[in-house]
Amino acid sequence: HGNDESTISSCNLSTASGSTHFLPDKIGSILKDTYSFLYVYPACPPSAPFVFAVGLFVFQALVYCTLLASMIDLDDPYNPIHIPPVASTKLRIAQGIAIPIAVIINFDIMVAMNNLLNPPDEIISMDEYSRSESSRKNETAAFVADTSDSTNTKQELSDEGKRVASSQKQNQQQQNHPIGMSFQVANILRLLEGCLSIVTSFLLIVQSANVIDLFIRFAAVEFVIHMDNLSFALAEHGLIGTRLQKAALHLNSLGYRYPAANPRTRKKRRGGSCTSAKNLERASRFSYFKKMFLYRLFRSPAKLIKNSPEATRKATLIFLLFTLITSWVFII
């Protein structure tokens, strides 16, 4: 369905058969961190939530880069990451426990991948959406239950439902936010921060000399990892500023809307036939390119990632955990 109808088509009426088929939209919640400010608040002109979110990302990146620079010594070719030569069994067990925990609690990577692989249709006002859904369901039930009335009565109910739906559509469009480049940039920054935090956490874990030192280092880096969530909570309670508090409360009232999947409309429509010689030449070149080995090599994984975001997230989590465990076993 088109963009103009996507905000109001959570249920369809079949007036010919007198039955109602509900196709509910999928609704998701927005993560409460400072990166979510970038979804709504513009960069031009720069708003206070935007500057705060970007500034916090720069601060986190500087902390990670400083830690990595201090932990890696390129002048020592034999032990550049300062691995302790001798470690007790207790320390090895603690390291083996800390690495999976570091991967699991670092949910920024999973959230960013979810938003990038399976982006929502738009960001909506949850209050307005709940009111419109309740109103539409009541009108639909009244329309279907009144099958014994005359055709004029049904037509009046249908016209009234259309007027109410049009009014609700206008209210939603005023409060909704389309998914654009800012959404992609925010999740790319979130993904970069998650990758930097994973690398930093891993090096801090393997460099620890004893169990107490390991958990002190781990707790310190976890504070930096969750600084975006803590800052959002402070802004939500008005401890940073009034404008940031209003922005945080506004984000709390928003959510993602994923359009209802329709198996019959998932396939992309093909374009028209190539009539001109130029179009025929382009089609021939593209057909030749599709037969090339490199195209077939990279097209299958890309298609799989696009069509299976849930499986991709799980595979990424398993691959990340396997890579860190394998690196740890190789180092020790």
QUIHU-V691861 format. One record per helix or strand of 2 or more residues. SS is the DSSP state (h for helix, s for strand). FROM is the first residue (numbers start at 1). TO is the last residue. If there is no record, write none. Layout:
ss:SS from:FROM to:TO
ss:SS from:FROM to:TO
This chain:
ss:h from:3 to:6
ss:s from:11 to:14
ss:s from:19 to:22
ss:s from:26 to:29
ss:h from:34 to:40
ss:h from:48 to:71
ss:h from:89 to:105
ss:h from:108 to:117
ss:s from:122 to:125
ss:h from:126 to:145
ss:h from:151 to:175
ss:s from:177 to:178
ss:h from:181 to:206
ss:h from:211 to:225
ss:h from:227 to:236
ss:h from:242 to:252
ss:s from:254 to:258
ss:h from:263 to:265
ss:h from:277 to:290
ss:h from:293 to:307
ss:h from:309 to:331
